[in-house]
Amino acid sequence: MKRRNFLKSATLASTSLMVPAFLKGYNGNGILKNRTGKNLVIVQLSGGNDGLNTVIPFQNDIYYKNRPTLGIQQNKVLKLNDELGFNPAMEALRSVFDDGKMCILNSVGYPNPDRSHFRSMDIWHTASHSNEYLQTGWIGRYLDNKCQGCEKPYHALEVDDSLSLAMKGIQQSGFAMSNPKALKKATDNRFLRAAAEHEQDKEGSVAYLYKTMINTQSSADYLYDQSKIHQSKISYPATAFAKDLRQIAELITADTDTKIYYVSLSGFDTHAFQKNAQEKLLQKYAEAMAAFIKDLKQNELLDDTLIMTFSEFGRRVKQNASNGTDHGTANNLYLMGGNLQKAGFYNAGPNLSDLDKGDLKYEIDFRKIYATILEDWLDADASSILTGGLGKLSLV
């Protein structure tokens, strides 16, 4: 080897020893190489989003007859095909749909629907039957099922201060955190640290509390360190929901051991004066989601990420006297990502001429979607997590 080449190689070698470990995995474009696993992001629209005014059957006279003032005028609908189109507030997601990165499933629900926010959300969280009450969530049972890497408390992360039932298992549960820096500061309390390190025999509830405290501290340390690895270069809207999605994108880009993320956007219980309120929420959702997808795509992560958006139920077909809508049943559900088997509409729009006492009839049981995600995306045995043997769909 020539002296000049030797010195060049030696310099590069010695410099690499001083580079932090997390930087060594990046390629020349600042993108991590050799990533591990797939990511699942679950978005919950809390309150019961009105699906009929989100994905609009603009050619259906029954829709406009039932919503004389609430219906979205045909000339304002963002047409996606000859029958269905987006609410104009969803403009930011139009390109995602057109690019084949979105699948819309219509008339999603379950038998014997419940119109209570709390009960219906419990059914969605636990994947139970209407007459069945479970204490664990479908993601929690996935964690209990000894999934690869799920022994880490932060394998499934909810961006919130509290943990949803969907994320709770018996042996393992997800981890809730709204801000890594704030959590790190809270857990750095020297008295809590000393208590966690104090060795003594512990049993029952005391042992559980100590385990929870130690897991919280170790998770806080890890997630805080991971949150510093990558800062997004994408411009996100100045909303709390967009901030949550940006945080998720940064953790995914840092190749964090967290593989399941859960985030919520609330306010969809639109009993009165719905139009403006819902459109503001849909715009907030669409713009933040469009930035999130752009972020993932820029970092070559969209193919490894599946995003599911759901709401606990839809609204009734007929508008009420307060220019709003009351609790309904079936609804649309959205999947986004770079590895969808079927883009666009998975099925036709809801049948407005065949209602159940003024409500939409479900066609797709939501648990089939869960089973598909568990089997085909998370490589899990859905039959050991979900009951009923409902089968799955060709989605991912």
C-alpha positions in Angstrom: 0.0 0.0 0.0 1.3 3.5 -0.9 2.1 5.7 2.1 -0.6 8.3 1.1 -3.3 5.6 0.8 -2.2 4.1 4.1 -2.4 7.4 5.9 -5.8 8.1 4.4 -7.1 4.7 5.5 -5.6 5.0 9.0 -7.2 8.4 9.4 -10.6 7.2 8.4 -10.3 4.2 10.8 -9.3 6.3 13.7 -12.0 8.8 13.1 -14.6 6.1 12.9 -13.7 5.0 16.4 -14.8 8.5 17.7 -18.1 8.5 15.8 -21.1 7.8 18.1 -22.5 4.3 17.5 -25.9 5.6 16.3 -24.2 7.6 13.5 -22.2 4.6 12.1 -25.4 3.1 10.8 -26.3 6.0 8.5 -25.5 6.1 4.8 -24.3 9.2 3.0 -27.9 10.6 2.8 -28.4 10.5 6.5 -30.6 7.4 6.3 -30.0 4.4 8.6 -28.9 1.2 6.9 -29.9 -2.4 7.9 -33.1 -1.5 9.7 -34.9 -4.1 11.7 -38.6 -5.0 11.6 -41.8 -3.4 10.5 -43.6 -0.5 12.1 -47.3 -0.2 12.9 -48.9 3.2 13.7 -52.5 3.2 15.0 -54.4 6.5 14.8 -57.6 6.8 16.8 -60.2 9.4 15.9 -62.0 9.7 19.3 -65.6 10.6 19.5 -67.1 8.8 16.5 -66.0 10.5 13.3 -68.8 11.0 10.7 -67.6 8.8 7.9 -70.3 9.9 5.5 -69.0 13.4 5.5 -65.4 12.3 5.3 -65.7 9.9 2.3 -68.8 11.3 0.6 -71.2 9.4 -1.7 -71.6 12.5 -3.9 -73.8 10.8 -6.5 -76.3 9.4 -4.0 -79.5 11.3 -3.7 -80.4 9.5 -0.4 -77.3 11.2 1.1 -78.4 14.7 0.2 -82.1 14.0 1.1 -81.0 12.9 4.7 -78.6 15.8 5.0 -80.2 18.9 3.4 -77.9 21.4 5.1 -75.1 19.1 6.4 -74.3 17.3 3.1 -71.2 18.4 1.3 -72.1 20.0 -2.0 -71.1 17.9 -5.0 -69.0 20.7 -6.6 -66.9 20.9 -3.4 -66.2 17.2 -3.0 -62.7 16.0 -3.9 -63.7 13.2 -6.3 -61.7 10.0 -5.9 -63.8 7.9 -8.3 -67.2 8.1 -10.0 -69.1 7.6 -6.7 -67.0 8.7 -3.7 -64.8 11.6 -2.8 -63.0 13.3 0.1 -64.3 16.1 2.2 -62.6 19.3 0.9 -60.8 19.5 4.3 -58.9 16.3 3.3 -57.1 18.0 0.4 -53.7 17.2 1.9 -54.3 13.5 1.6 -55.4 13.6 -2.0 -51.9 12.9 -3.4 -51.4 10.0 -0.9 -54.6 8.4 -2.3 -53.6 9.2 -5.9 -50.1 7.7 -5.4 -51.5 4.4 -4.3 -50.4 4.7 -0.7 -53.9 4.6 0.8 -56.6 2.0 1.1 -60.1 3.0 2.2 -62.4 0.2 3.7 -66.1 1.2 3.8 -68.8 -0.1 6.1 -66.4 -1.4 8.8 -68.1 -2.4 12.1 -69.2 -5.5 14.1 -72.5 -7.4 14.9 -74.9 -5.9 17.4 -73.2 -2.5 17.5 -73.1 -0.4 20.7 -73.6 3.3 20.4 -71.9 4.2 23.7 -68.5 5.8 23.2 -67.0 3.9 26.1 -68.4 0.5 25.3 -67.8 0.7 21.6 -64.2 1.9 22.2 -63.7 -1.0 24.6 -64.9 -3.4 21.9 -62.5 -1.9 19.3 -59.7 -1.9 21.9 -60.1 -5.5 23.0 -61.5 -7.0 19.8 -64.3 -8.6 21.8 -67.8 -9.5 20.8 -70.6 -7.1 21.8 -71.7 -9.3 24.7 -68.1 -10.1 25.8 -66.1 -8.1 28.3 -62.3 -8.5 28.2 -59.7 -6.9 30.4 -56.8 -7.0 27.9 -56.4 -5.2 24.5 -55.6 -6.8 21.2 -52.1 -5.2 21.1 -51.6 -6.2 24.8 -52.3 -9.8 24.0 -50.0 -9.6 21.0 -47.3 -8.5 23.5 -48.2 -11.3 25.9 -47.8 -13.7 23.0 -44.1 -13.5 23.2 -43.6 -11.5 20.0 -40.0 -10.8 19.0 -38.5 -8.0 21.1 -41.8 -7.3 23.0 -40.2 -8.0 26.3 -39.0 -4.4 26.2 -41.6 -2.1 27.9 -41.4 0.4 25.0 -41.9 -2.2 22.2 -45.4 -0.6 21.9 -45.6 3.1 22.6 -48.7 5.3 23.1 -48.0 9.0 22.6 -50.1 10.1 25.6 -49.9 10.4 29.4 -52.1 7.4 29.9 -52.3 3.9 28.3 -55.3 2.8 26.3 -57.0 -0.6 27.0 -55.8 -1.7 23.5 -52.2 -1.7 24.8 -52.8 -3.6 28.0 -51.8 -7.2 28.4 -51.5 -9.5 31.4 -47.7 -10.1 31.4 -46.7 -7.3 29.1 -48.3 -3.9 28.2 -47.4 -1.0 26.1 -45.7 2.2 27.4 -47.3 5.6 27.5 -45.2 8.8 27.0 -46.3 12.2 25.7 -42.9 13.8 25.9 -39.5 12.0 26.3 -37.7 15.0 27.8 -40.4 15.7 30.4 -40.6 12.0 31.3 -36.8 11.8 31.6 -36.8 14.8 33.9 -39.6 13.3 36.1 -37.9 9.9 36.4 -34.5 11.4 37.2 -35.8 12.3 40.6 -33.0 11.2 42.9 -35.4 9.7 45.5 -37.1 7.6 42.9 -33.8 6.4 41.5 -32.6 5.5 45.0 -35.8 3.7 45.7 -35.6 1.6 42.5 -32.0 0.6 43.3 -32.6 -0.3 46.9 -32.4 -4.1 47.1 -34.9 -5.8 49.4 -37.3 -8.8 49.2 -40.5 -7.7 47.6 -43.7 -9.6 47.1 -47.1 -9.0 45.5 -48.2 -5.5 44.9 -44.9 -4.0 46.2 -42.9 -6.1 43.7 -45.2 -5.0 40.9 -44.7 -1.3 41.8 -41.0 -1.7 41.9 -40.9 -3.5 38.6 -43.1 -0.7 37.1 -40.9 2.0 38.5 -37.7 0.3 37.2 -39.3 -0.3 33.7 -40.4 3.3 33.6 -37.0 4.6 34.4 -35.2 2.4 31.9 -37.8 3.2 29.2 -37.5 6.9 29.9 -33.7 6.8 29.6 -33.9 4.8 26.4 -36.6 6.9 24.6 -35.0 10.1 25.7 -31.6 9.0 24.2 -33.4 7.8 21.0 -35.3 11.1 20.6 -32.0 13.0 20.3 -30.7 10.8 17.4 -32.7 12.3 14.6 -34.6 15.6 14.1 -37.0 15.7 11.2 -36.4 18.1 8.3 -40.0 18.1 7.2 -42.3 21.0 8.0 -45.2 19.8 10.2 -48.3 21.9 11.0 -48.2 23.7 14.4 -50.7 21.4 16.1 -50.4 18.9 19.0 -51.4 16.0 16.8 -48.8 16.9 14.2 -46.2 17.2 17.0 -47.1 13.7 18.1 -46.7 12.3 14.6 -43.4 14.1 14.2 -42.1 12.5 17.4 -43.1 9.1 16.1 -41.4 9.7 12.7 -38.2 10.7 14.5 -38.2 7.6 16.7 -38.9 5.4 13.7 -36.1 7.1 11.7 -33.7 6.5 14.6 -34.5 2.8 14.3 -35.8 2.7 17.8 -36.8 -0.7 19.3 -40.3 0.5 19.5 -42.3 -1.1 16.6 -45.9 -0.2 17.5 -47.1 3.4 18.0 -50.5 4.6 19.1 -51.8 8.1 18.9 -55.2 9.8 19.2 -57.0 12.9 17.8 -60.2 13.7 19.8 -63.2 16.0 19.3 -65.3 14.0 16.8 -68.5 13.8 18.8 -70.3 16.3 16.6 -73.9 16.4 17.8 -74.4 20.1 16.9 -73.0 22.5 14.3 -70.9 19.7 12.8 -69.8 21.0 9.5 -67.2 23.5 10.6 -66.1 21.6 13.7 -65.5 18.3 11.7 -63.8 20.1 8.8 -61.3 21.7 11.1 -60.5 18.3 12.7 -60.3 16.6 9.3 -57.9 19.3 8.0 -55.8 18.9 11.2 -55.7 15.1 10.6 -55.0 15.3 6.9 -52.3 17.9 7.0 -50.4 16.2 9.9 -50.7 12.8 8.2 -49.5 14.1 4.9 -46.4 15.5 6.5 -45.9 12.3 8.4 -46.0 10.2 5.2 -43.7 12.6 3.4 -41.3 12.3 6.3 -41.3 8.5 6.2 -41.0 8.5 2.4 -38.0 10.8 2.5 -36.3 8.5 4.9 -37.2 5.4 2.9 -39.4 4.1 5.7 -42.9 4.1 4.1 -42.5 0.5 2.8 -41.8 -0.7 6.3 -44.6 1.2 8.0 -48.4 0.5 8.1 -50.7 3.2 9.4 -54.3 2.4 10.4 -56.9 5.1 11.3 -60.2 4.1 12.9 -63.0 5.6 15.0 -65.2 3.8 17.5 -68.3 4.2 15.3 -69.8 6.4 12.5 -72.8 8.7 12.7 -76.4 8.2 11.8 -77.3 8.8 8.1 -79.9 11.5 8.9 -78.8 14.8 10.3 -80.4 15.9 13.6 -82.2 19.2 14.4 -78.9 20.8 15.6 -77.2 20.5 12.3 -75.1 17.7 13.6 -75.3 13.9 13.7 -75.9 11.4 16.4 -74.1 8.2 17.3 -74.3 5.6 14.5 -72.7 2.3 13.6 -70.5 1.3 10.7 -67.8 3.6 9.4 -64.8 3.8 7.0 -61.3 2.9 8.1 -58.0 4.0 6.4 -54.8 2.1 5.8 -51.7 3.9 4.6 -48.2 2.7 3.7 -45.9 1.7 0.9 -46.8 -2.0 0.8 -50.5 -2.2 0.4 -51.9 -5.1 -1.7 -54.9 -3.1 -2.7 -54.8 0.7 -3.0 -57.8 3.0 -3.5 -61.2 1.6 -2.3 -61.2 -1.9 -0.9 -65.0 -2.1 -1.4 -67.9 -0.1 -2.6 -69.4 2.7 -0.5 -72.2 2.1 2.1 -75.6 1.1 0.9 -77.9 4.0 1.9 -81.0 2.3 0.6 -80.6 -0.7 3.0 -80.3 0.7 6.6 -80.9 -0.7 10.0 -83.3 1.7 11.7 -81.5 4.6 10.1 -78.0 3.3 10.6 -75.5 1.8 8.2 -75.1 -2.0 8.1 -71.5 -3.2 8.5 -70.0 -5.4 5.8 -66.4 -5.9 7.1 -65.9 -7.0 10.7 -63.0 -4.9 12.1 -61.5 -8.0 13.6 -60.7 -9.3 10.2 -58.5 -6.2 9.7 -56.8 -6.9 13.0 -56.2 -10.5 12.1 -54.7 -9.4 8.8 -52.4 -7.0 10.5 -51.3 -9.5 13.1 -50.7 -12.3 10.6 -49.4 -10.5 7.5 -47.7 -7.5 9.0 -46.6 -8.5 12.6 -46.0 -12.2 11.8 -48.1 -13.3 14.7 -50.6 -16.1 15.2 -53.9 -14.2 15.2 -55.8 -17.2 16.4 -54.0 -17.1 19.8 -54.8 -13.4 20.1 -58.3 -13.0 18.6 -61.3 -15.2 19.1 -63.9 -16.2 16.6 -61.9 -17.4 13.6 -63.2 -14.6 11.4 -60.5 -15.0 8.8 -58.5 -12.1 7.2 -58.4 -9.9 4.1 -55.9 -9.2 1.3 -54.5 -5.9 2.6 -50.8 -6.0 3.1 
